[in-house]
Every structure is written in C-alpha cells, then in structure tokens.
Amino acid sequence: MSALPSARLPDDWALAEGALSGRVVIVTGATGGLGGETAKAVTRAGATVVITGRKVRALEKCYDELVALGGGEPVIHPLDLESATPADYAALAEGIEKEFGRLDGIVHAAAHFNELTPIAMHKPDDWLRAMQVNVSAPFALTQACMPLLTKADDSAVVFVLDDPDLVSRAHWGGYGVSKAGVERLAAVLHAENGSGALRVHALLPPPMRTALRRAAYYGENTLEKPLPTAPAEAIVYLLSGAGADARGAVLDIRG
C-alpha cells in the first residue's frame, strides 16, 4: 500500500514560458538522464538552476547546454552524494542564501543503481551506497535547505520514485528498498508540512531512456524508450504554483 495518494497531471496543463520565473531550484543528479532534462526544463520555465553532481566535467557540459537555452545563468555546485557530510549540505545552502537570498525548490533526481542481484549475493558496500545516495542524501540536503524553503512564498521538494510493483520483486535489492524509503520520507515530510510555504511531492515516471534503465535491462534496446522530457516537464508542474493541487501526492505519469 502506498504511503501517499496518487495524482494525475491536468489534461489542460502545458509547459509555459515563465512558469518558474524568478525562482531558484536545486537539481541533484544533473548529469544523469532525468536530472539533465529537468535542469533544461526548469531553465526554459524561467528559473535559475543550481546543478549538482560528482563529475565536474559532466557538470560543465550540462552548464554549457543550459546557457545555450538563453535563460538565467546556471550555477555549478559539485557534490558527491556518496561521501557528502552535513557540513557539505550546509555549505550549499549557505552559498545559495548568500548568492540569491532565496531557494524555491529541490528536485532529487540523483539515484544509485548498480545491478540486479539477489540479497544473498548483494555486496554490502553497494547496499550502503544505495541507501546513502537514494535516501540519506535527499534527507540531509532537504533538511539543510528547509530554513530557506520555508522562507519562500511558495516552495516545493520533489522526490523521484520507481514502480513499486516492479522494484519490490526479486533481485532489486538495495535500490528497491531505498525507493520504498524515499516514498516514506516524502510521506513523513508532507505530514510535517501539510500547510504553509513548503510543499512535498513525489513523481512516478514511466520507463525512460536513461543509464539506470540500461543497467537494469541490459537485454532491452533502451533507445526505444522515450527521453525523460515528459517527466522533466511534469516536475516543472510540481515546482510551479499549479503543482499545489498535487501537494502530498505521487504524481503518476505512467501511461
């Protein structure tokens, strides 16, 4: 049973220029498939995006792609979620407050998945890595940024889920368990912020053309799957004022 109710994208909603005008949004995993597309969609919607990831060169490439869109200049903040400490998250929040004086959203798009493996053979280090990147890091980053988020007129934190029926099956290991933890984290955070400036959301995307998909389905032609463009635009909906209708829910955009 889901810890959160389900919601759907309004039939008449479309990504509009300026939907996030003046807002500042952090996107984790910005060098990945969904994170990269989300950074672009957020930029097109008028927000200033702070892109995080552990590979500086990949972040620089993402930065160039965002600049080419002609929106606000993005900000690179290298952050390794596997090893980041509370001080690292505090430094990110302090840097954003100093440079912009505000924060309006966080998109937790980063994810760790290594391979499908039975519990009996699951490497303990990889299990801990999945918990750290997929659950503990979103908690720590959100907590560090909550003073800024709650000062905003309207802010949103977006967690990305995975098909619960799928990832509770055999061999999904630490990734599957961590995604259940992410949903419960979102539910608890919403219970504590059911009203006020800070909104909590979860997104359940369809199969996408990403590196994670390729790793899980190595026999599949992942190129036949769509790019994460539609999920990225749905995230813009959740970050915008219109997303208030899906507060505290899982936005299910699977077909």
C-alpha angles and dihedrals in degrees: 000000000000118000089217134048119249126249135184133218110259112257092231097049119113132169105267128197109253096019088132098028113159094008127125117217133183116215117191120203089027092161092059129084101265095030093052094048090046092052089053094047092048090050092049088052090058104259128131106240127210107205120203133187140127100252111076096194091052090049090051090053090050089048091055091050091051093048089052089061089067099232130119116321110267124227124229117216113173110215128168105206091195093065106017116129130208087261090058092053091046090052091053092051092046092049092052092048091050095047101037108010090222147059122198105175151005125206113197098206098145116105138172121217124154109171145318108273138156118254091245090062099033111128108237092220091055091048091053091046091055091050092047098048099034102039115007096046095052089049094049096044093046092048092050091050099042095096089058095041094051091050091059121094089235127002138166140201115203122199120192117223134187132225102292093204090054103042093047089065127097119299099017089109121164093000093056093046092046093053089055087051091052091055092050090047089054091048094051093045091050091049088057094044105035091137135023132054100316116079123190122211140172127203126209107195128193122245108301139191098258139132090250090056091050091051093051097041105035091160092056128088096238090187087075089065119086122256114257091260097117094047089049091053090048088055089055087055090054093047093050127077090259089066091072087090089065096046113147093006141106109251100216110200097167113127 
